[in-house]
Amino acid sequence: MGQWETKGASDEWYTPAYIFDALGERFDLDVASPPRQTHVPAEDRRNWDGLISEWPPTAFVWMNPPFGGPNGLVPWLDKFFAHGHGIALTPDRTSASWWTDAAEKADAVLFMRGRVKFERPDGSIGKSPANGTNLFAAGPRAVSALRRASSLGIVMEKKNNGN
């Protein structure tokens, strides 16, 4: 478990701007938006419970969900892949069953080079986490964004995914 995932610790860790710069995308909705303004280039950054609320069916979504406990990401990833149109950021725990289930559903995965240092709510930069980070793509637009962001790491795509 990463240091930011310690039981009772805050889930308020924000994605650095350089990731969005590399993706070169504007999202319709940040489905796990925190209460404070972040670098996410999204038209809609609601302070809501994105796990319970309905996502507009055609929205291109960004998802950096609360990492929570060992299976805390599962309901978020299930909803993300059922939606089928966006990019999700998670730890790259390739040996975890939740991760392999998600990778099988993804159209592409970008394994980030090095460790992403996430931002705290006060704007300071956190320490290097215990795990690496990856981006899952759902849909052709997301796959294209991961290809554009290949300077961040290694992109692996499904064969015959229509792109």
C-alpha positions, 0 to 999 in steps of 0.5 A: 500500500502506498503512503498516500493510501494509508487507512485514514489518510487523505485521498486529496492528491492531485494530478500534476499539470504536465500529465494533462499537457502531454495528453493534449486533451480537454475533458467534458467531466472530471468524475472524481473532482476534488473540492478545490480547483486543480489542473484538470482541463475539464469543462465540468468539475463538480464537487459531487459523488461521481461514483453514485451520480450519473455520468452524461453518456457521451462525456469524455471523462477524466478519472483520478479516483480515491485510491482507498484500500486494496479494492477501493478502485474496483467500483470506480473502474467498473463504472469507468469501463461501463461508460467507455469514453475517457482516461483513468489514472491508477497505481500500476499494480500489475499483480493485483486482480483488480488491475489485470481485470481493468487492463483486459477492459482497457483499449490502451495502457500508458505505464508512466516512467518514474514515479508521479509526485502528486500535489497536495491540496495546499499546492505542495508536492508530495513525496515519491509514492511507493508504486508507479502510475498508469493511465487506462484508455477507454475509447478511440479518443483516449487511445489517441491521447495516450499515444500523444503522451508517449513521452511520459512512458510506454503505451501498450494497446490492444490488437485490433482495437479499431484505432 
